[in-house]
Amino acid sequence: MELLALILIPLAAASVLMAFRPAAGTARGLALASTLLTFVLTLWLWYTWGGETVIGIAKDWVPAWGMRFVLGYGGIGLLMLLLTGLLFPFIIGTGYKQPVGDAALVNALLLFSQSALFGVFMAQNAFLFYIFFELSLIPIFFLLLYWGGEHKRAITIRFFLYTLLGGLALLFSIAFLTLQTPAPHSADFTALAALDLPMDTQLWLFWTLFLAFAIKMPIFPFHSWQPETYTMAPTQGTMVLSAVMGKMGLYGIVLFLFGIVPAGTAHWQGFVITLSLIGALYAGVIAFRQDDLKRLVAYSSMSHMGLMSAALFTMNAYGISGGLYQALAHGVLMVCLFYIAGMLFLRTGTNDMGRMGGLKARMPRLALLFMLVVGNAISMPLTQSFPGEWLMFNGLWQLKPWMALVGIPLIVLGAVYMLYAYQRVLLGTPGETAGLELHDADGEEHFLLVPLIAITFVVGIFPNTVLHLVDAPVHQLLNLFPPLP
């Protein structure tokens, strides 16, 4: 029942908000209470997890299509559930200080999205996964369309077309795979993973599956929708897209590519790692050239996701564990960075770093919070990002040392553009905002940022709190791959 409750609690709260449209304070309070309850449920699932795959519900739905309503989770799915449960209270809490439009409607859309995301990470049937995969996008589409920034219609339509293309490719792949199972056909992941597909089929099927997940993350060259969308979206929408939805791509790669077409994945391994590293380096260079703080964070997110993709495709224990661990670290980091960008925009009325400068003297507490977040962004030791980055580079080195060497500039670029952004915003000579009356970070903003920063250091010092979730599943995945030459 806990698994069904994870879907139904935010769905019920969203339905109440849509039906009764309460005042802003009530709407945000109900949404926050809902997300806190689901977070407690995910902690309970973590506490009671015994290390095996758990199936909570298994009901026939449309047997003729191989469709069943099956919910469950393993270690990797549980990690994604924890990520979703942890971050959504902070995403909802952002609306208290950085409100967007109609509070009841905005929070309802966010809760609908959370409900679908929980479904994605628990679905044990490929058609059910696809349904939740697509449903998670609909609320965000409306959030962007109605409360986005400049050029919101054109940017939202491009976002929709990209995701539609990926969704159709995924649906085609699932239908094809289901028809390959013995009659009566089944789209359960256990049945699909048992298929012994010919090599030539795996080679082309890899790309129809990979397209959907590469767009979602996104990975070069399927990334062009991302920077404009992240910049235009309201802060809460950007947080959902970058911190949680992008992880559907990582999870889909593990679930579909590694689990169903392992030989095809091994064949295209080098090509995908090359694409991922090119994209990560490209995004890092473009991030350094940005004047807009929010756009810089968007490109930073793309660079991090490229490195995570490369690490996953190393197909060794270090790389896969590091990529999955970093999914949580990246989610926490993106919520912090986009929240700080929103805090600065509220105070200065701009995201242009060239118009800021010297803010530390008037906002010392915000400057300290920002510096702690920057430390995580550049993977300083004892922060959450450090163990993940070390594992990912170790995985790349084990596969091909030159791949790790190519990735080293990412460390330098990340430090350069984040520290440069900090310097431009908070240090140096005051810019055009010098005449504004600015206030420092208040109690509400500390209430949101300090717990996330604390998580950054706790998990950075004790990384096994996360790694133990993925250790056994990663070793099971390694047994699926053909021996590397």
C-alpha positions in Angstrom: 0.0 0.0 0.0 2.9 2.4 0.6 3.8 2.3 -3.1 0.3 3.2 -4.2 0.2 5.9 -1.5 3.3 7.5 -3.0 1.3 8.1 -6.2 -2.1 8.8 -4.6 -1.1 11.3 -1.9 0.2 14.0 -4.3 -2.5 13.1 -6.8 -5.2 13.6 -4.2 -3.7 16.9 -2.9 -3.4 18.2 -6.4 -7.1 17.3 -7.1 -8.2 19.1 -4.0 -6.2 22.2 -5.0 -7.7 22.1 -8.5 -11.3 21.6 -7.3 -11.4 24.1 -4.4 -8.7 26.6 -5.4 -7.9 27.7 -1.8 -6.0 30.9 -0.9 -2.3 31.0 -1.6 -1.2 30.3 1.9 -3.6 27.3 2.3 -2.6 26.0 -1.1 1.1 26.1 -0.4 0.6 24.6 3.1 -1.4 21.6 1.7 1.1 21.0 -1.1 4.0 21.2 1.4 2.3 18.8 3.8 1.6 16.4 1.0 5.3 16.4 -0.1 6.5 16.0 3.5 4.3 13.0 3.9 5.6 11.3 0.8 9.2 12.1 1.9 8.5 10.2 5.2 7.1 7.3 3.1 10.2 7.1 1.0 12.4 7.1 4.2 10.2 4.3 5.5 10.8 2.3 2.3 14.5 2.9 2.7 14.5 1.9 6.3 12.6 -1.4 5.7 14.4 -2.3 2.4 16.1 -5.7 2.7 18.3 -5.4 -0.4 16.1 -7.3 -2.8 13.6 -6.2 -5.5 10.2 -5.5 -3.9 7.0 -5.9 -5.8 4.1 -4.1 -4.0 1.3 -4.4 -6.5 0.8 -6.7 -9.5 -2.6 -6.5 -11.3 -3.6 -7.3 -14.8 -4.7 -4.3 -16.7 -4.9 -4.8 -20.5 -3.5 -8.4 -20.9 -4.0 -8.3 -24.7 -1.3 -5.6 -24.9 0.9 -7.1 -22.3 0.1 -4.2 -20.0 -0.1 -4.8 -16.2 -0.2 -2.4 -13.3 3.0 -3.6 -11.5 4.7 -1.3 -8.9 7.9 -2.2 -7.2 11.5 -1.0 -6.7 15.1 -2.2 -6.3 18.0 -0.3 -5.0 18.3 2.0 -8.0 14.6 2.7 -8.1 14.6 3.4 -4.3 17.4 5.9 -4.8 15.3 7.7 -7.4 12.3 7.6 -5.0 14.4 9.1 -2.2 15.6 11.8 -4.6 12.0 12.7 -5.6 10.7 12.6 -2.0 13.6 14.6 -0.7 13.6 17.5 -3.2 9.9 18.2 -3.7 9.3 19.7 -0.3 12.1 22.2 -1.1 10.6 22.8 -4.5 7.2 23.5 -3.0 8.8 25.6 -0.3 10.5 27.8 -3.0 7.0 29.1 -3.9 6.7 30.8 -0.5 9.5 33.2 -1.3 9.4 33.2 -5.1 5.6 32.9 -5.9 4.5 32.2 -9.5 1.0 33.0 -10.6 -2.0 31.2 -9.1 -0.7 29.4 -6.1 -3.4 26.7 -6.1 -2.9 25.8 -9.8 0.9 26.0 -9.8 1.2 23.7 -6.7 -1.4 21.3 -8.2 0.7 21.1 -11.4 3.8 20.4 -9.3 2.1 17.7 -7.3 0.7 16.0 -10.5 4.2 15.9 -11.8 5.6 14.4 -8.5 2.9 11.7 -8.6 3.9 10.7 -12.2 7.6 10.8 -11.3 7.0 8.4 -8.4 5.1 6.2 -10.9 8.1 6.2 -13.3 10.5 5.1 -10.7 8.2 2.3 -9.4 6.8 1.0 -12.7 7.8 -2.7 -13.4 5.9 -2.8 -16.7 7.3 -1.0 -19.8 3.9 0.3 -20.9 3.2 1.6 -17.4 6.6 3.2 -17.3 5.8 5.0 -20.6 2.5 6.2 -19.4 4.0 7.8 -16.2 7.0 9.0 -18.3 4.7 11.1 -20.5 2.3 12.1 -17.7 5.1 13.7 -15.8 5.7 16.2 -18.6 2.1 17.5 -19.0 2.0 19.6 -15.8 5.4 21.0 -16.6 4.3 21.9 -20.1 1.5 24.0 -18.7 3.7 25.5 -16.0 6.1 26.7 -18.8 3.4 27.8 -21.1 1.5 30.0 -18.6 4.2 31.2 -16.2 7.4 31.1 -18.3 9.5 34.1 -19.2 10.3 35.8 -22.5 9.5 33.8 -25.7 7.7 31.2 -23.5 5.4 29.9 -26.3 8.1 29.3 -28.8 10.4 27.7 -26.3 7.7 25.5 -24.8 6.6 24.3 -28.2 10.2 23.3 -29.0 10.5 21.5 -25.6 7.2 19.7 -26.4 8.4 18.6 -29.9 11.6 17.2 -28.6 9.9 15.3 -25.8 7.2 14.1 -28.2 9.9 12.7 -30.5 11.6 10.9 -27.7 8.3 9.6 -26.3 7.2 8.2 -29.7 10.6 6.4 -30.1 10.2 4.9 -26.7 6.6 3.7 -27.4 7.7 2.1 -30.7 10.5 0.3 -28.9 8.3 -1.0 -26.1 5.6 -2.2 -28.6 8.3 -4.0 -30.7 9.9 -5.6 -27.6 6.5 -6.8 -26.2 5.7 -8.6 -29.5 9.0 -10.5 -29.2 7.9 -12.1 -25.9 6.1 -15.5 -26.0 2.4 -15.4 -26.2 0.5 -14.2 -24.2 2.8 -11.2 -24.7 4.1 -9.3 -21.6 5.7 -5.9 -21.2 6.9 -6.6 -17.7 10.6 -5.8 -17.4 11.3 -9.3 -16.2 9.9 -10.7 -19.5 11.7 -8.1 -21.6 15.0 -8.7 -19.8 14.7 -12.5 -20.5 14.6 -11.9 -24.3 17.6 -13.1 -26.3 17.5 -10.5 -29.1 19.8 -11.0 -32.1 22.8 -8.6 -32.3 21.5 -6.8 -35.4 18.2 -6.1 -33.6 20.0 -4.8 -30.5 22.1 -2.4 -32.6 19.2 -0.4 -34.0 16.9 -0.9 -31.0 19.6 0.7 -28.8 19.1 4.0 -30.7 15.4 4.1 -30.6 15.5 3.6 -26.8 18.5 5.9 -26.3 16.9 8.8 -28.1 14.1 9.1 -25.5 16.6 9.1 -22.6 19.2 11.3 -24.3 16.7 14.0 -24.9 15.4 13.8 -21.3 18.9 14.2 -19.7 19.9 15.9 -22.1 23.0 14.7 -23.9 24.7 16.3 -26.9 23.5 16.6 -29.6 20.0 16.2 -28.3 20.3 19.1 -25.9 19.3 22.3 -27.8 15.9 22.5 -26.0 17.5 22.7 -22.6 19.3 26.0 -22.0 16.5 28.2 -23.2 13.9 26.1 -21.4 15.7 26.2 -18.1 16.3 29.9 -18.4 12.8 30.8 -19.3 11.0 28.5 -16.8 9.9 29.8 -13.4 12.3 28.7 -10.6 10.1 25.8 -9.4 9.7 24.5 -13.0 13.5 24.6 -13.6 14.1 22.8 -10.4 11.8 19.9 -11.4 13.3 19.7 -14.9 16.9 19.7 -13.8 16.9 18.1 -10.4 14.4 15.3 -10.9 13.1 14.8 -14.5 16.6 14.6 -16.0 17.2 11.6 -13.8 14.4 9.7 -15.7 16.9 9.6 -18.5 19.6 8.0 -16.3 17.1 5.6 -14.8 15.8 4.7 -18.3 19.3 3.9 -19.6 19.9 1.5 -16.7 16.4 -0.1 -17.0 16.0 -0.4 -20.7 19.5 -0.3 -22.4 21.5 -2.2 -19.8 18.7 -4.6 -18.9 17.3 -5.4 -22.3 19.9 -4.6 -25.0 23.2 -5.1 -23.2 25.1 -6.3 -26.3 23.9 -3.4 -28.3 24.9 -1.1 -25.5 28.4 -2.6 -25.3 28.8 -2.1 -29.1 27.9 1.6 -29.0 29.7 2.2 -25.7 32.7 4.2 -27.1 30.5 6.3 -29.4 28.1 7.3 -26.6 30.9 8.1 -24.1 32.6 10.3 -26.8 29.3 12.2 -27.4 28.8 12.6 -23.7 32.2 14.0 -23.0 32.0 16.3 -26.0 28.7 17.6 -24.7 30.1 18.0 -21.2 33.1 20.0 -22.4 31.0 22.1 -24.8 28.5 23.0 -22.0 31.3 23.8 -19.6 32.9 26.2 -22.1 29.6 27.8 -22.9 28.8 28.2 -19.2 32.0 30.2 -18.7 31.0 32.6 -21.4 27.6 33.4 -19.8 26.6 36.7 -18.3 23.2 35.4 -17.2 23.5 33.5 -13.9 20.5 31.2 -14.5 21.7 30.3 -17.9 25.1 29.6 -16.5 23.6 27.1 -14.0 21.6 25.5 -16.9 24.8 24.9 -18.9 26.5 23.7 -15.7 23.7 21.1 -15.3 24.1 19.9 -18.9 27.9 19.5 -18.3 27.3 17.5 -15.2 24.8 15.2 -16.9 27.2 14.6 -19.8 29.8 13.3 -17.3 27.2 11.1 -15.6 26.2 9.6 -18.9 29.8 8.9 -19.8 30.4 7.3 -16.4 27.3 5.0 -16.8 28.5 3.7 -20.2 31.9 2.7 -18.8 30.0 -0.4 -17.8 32.2 -1.0 -14.8 31.3 -0.9 -11.1 33.1 2.4 -10.4 31.5 4.3 -13.3 27.9 3.1 -12.9 28.0 3.5 -9.1 29.5 7.0 -9.5 26.9 8.0 -12.1 24.0 6.8 -10.0 25.4 8.3 -6.8 25.9 11.6 -8.6 22.3 11.7 -9.6 21.4 12.5 -6.0 24.2 14.9 -5.6 23.3 16.7 -8.8 19.7 17.0 -7.8 20.5 18.6 -4.5 23.0 20.9 -6.1 20.6 22.1 -8.8 17.8 23.0 -6.3 20.4 25.0 -4.3 21.8 26.9 -7.3 18.5 27.7 -8.9 17.1 28.8 -5.5 20.1 31.1 -5.0 19.7 32.5 -8.6 16.0 33.2 -7.7 16.9 34.9 -4.4 19.3 37.2 -6.3 16.7 37.9 -9.0 14.1 38.9 -6.3 16.5 41.4 -4.8 18.2 42.9 -7.8 15.6 42.4 -10.6 18.2 40.8 -12.9 20.1 37.6 -13.7 22.8 39.6 -15.4 26.0 39.1 -13.4 27.6 42.2 -15.0 25.0 44.4 -13.3 25.7 42.9 -9.9 29.0 42.9 -8.0 30.0 43.8 -4.4 26.8 42.3 -2.9 28.7 40.4 -0.2 29.1 43.6 1.9 25.3 44.0 2.1 24.4 40.3 2.1 27.1 38.4 4.1 24.8 35.5 5.1 23.7 34.9 1.5 27.3 35.1 0.4 28.2 32.4 2.9 25.4 30.1 1.8 26.3 30.7 -1.8 30.0 29.8 -1.1 29.0 26.5 0.6 26.9 25.6 -2.4 29.8 26.6 -4.8 32.1 24.2 -2.8 29.7 21.4 -3.6 29.4 22.5 -7.3 33.2 22.3 -7.7 33.4 18.9 -5.9 35.5 20.0 -2.9 36.4 17.1 -0.6 33.9 16.4 2.1 31.1 17.7 -0.1 28.5 15.4 -1.7 29.8 15.7 -5.3 33.4 14.7 -4.4 32.8 10.9 -4.0 30.7 10.7 -7.1 33.2 12.6 -9.3 36.0 10.4 -8.0 34.1 7.2 -8.8 33.1 8.5 -12.3 36.7 9.4 -13.2 38.0 6.1 -11.8 35.5 4.3 -14.0 36.6 6.2 -17.1 40.2 5.5 -16.3 39.6 1.8 -15.9 37.9 1.7 -19.3 40.4 3.9 -21.2 42.8 6.2 -19.5 42.5 8.8 -22.3 38.8 9.1 -21.5 39.6 10.2 -17.9 42.3 12.6 -19.2 39.8 14.2 -21.6 37.4 14.7 -18.8 39.9 16.4 -16.5 39.3 19.9 -18.1 35.7 19.5 -16.8 37.0 19.8 -13.3 39.0 22.9 -14.2 36.1 24.5 -16.2 33.6 23.8 -13.4 35.8 25.5 -10.8 36.5 28.4 -13.1 33.0 29.3 -14.1 31.5 28.8 -10.7 34.1 30.8 -8.8 34.1 33.4 -11.5 30.3 33.7 -11.1 30.7 34.0 -7.4 33.3 36.7 -7.9 31.1 38.7 -10.3 28.0 38.6 -8.2 29.3 39.0 -4.7 32.8 40.4 -4.8 34.6 43.2 -6.6 33.2 46.7 -7.4 29.4 47.2 -6.9 27.5 47.3 -10.2 24.2 48.9 -11.2 22.5 47.4 -8.2 24.6 49.5 -5.8 21.8 52.0 -5.3 19.2 49.3 -4.4 18.1 48.7 -0.9 18.9 45.0 -0.5 18.2 42.7 2.5 20.3 39.7 3.5 19.1 36.0 3.5 16.2 35.7 6.0 15.0 32.9 8.2 12.7 31.4 5.6 15.6 31.2 3.1 17.9 29.7 5.7 15.2 27.1 6.4 15.3 26.0 2.8 19.0 26.1 2.1 20.6 25.0 5.3 19.1 21.5 5.4 20.2 20.9 1.8 23.7 22.2 2.5 23.8 19.9 5.6 22.8 16.9 3.4 25.6 17.9 1.0 28.2 17.5 3.8 26.6 14.5 5.6 26.4 12.4 2.4 29.9 13.7 1.3 31.4 12.4 4.5 29.3 9.2 4.6 28.8 8.3 0.9 27.9 4.7 1.8 24.5 5.9 2.9 23.8 6.2 -0.8 26.2 3.7 -2.3 24.9 0.7 -0.4 21.6 1.2 -2.3 23.2 0.6 -5.7 26.0 -1.8 -4.9 24.2 -5.1 -5.4 22.1 -3.9 -8.4 25.2 -2.6 -10.2 27.0 -6.0 -9.8 23.9 -7.6 -11.2 24.0 -5.3 -14.2 27.7 -6.1 -14.8 26.7 -9.8 -15.2 24.5 -8.9 -18.2 27.2 -7.3 -20.3 29.3 -9.3 -22.8 33.1 -9.3 -21.9 34.8 -6.2 -23.1 37.6 -6.6 -25.6 
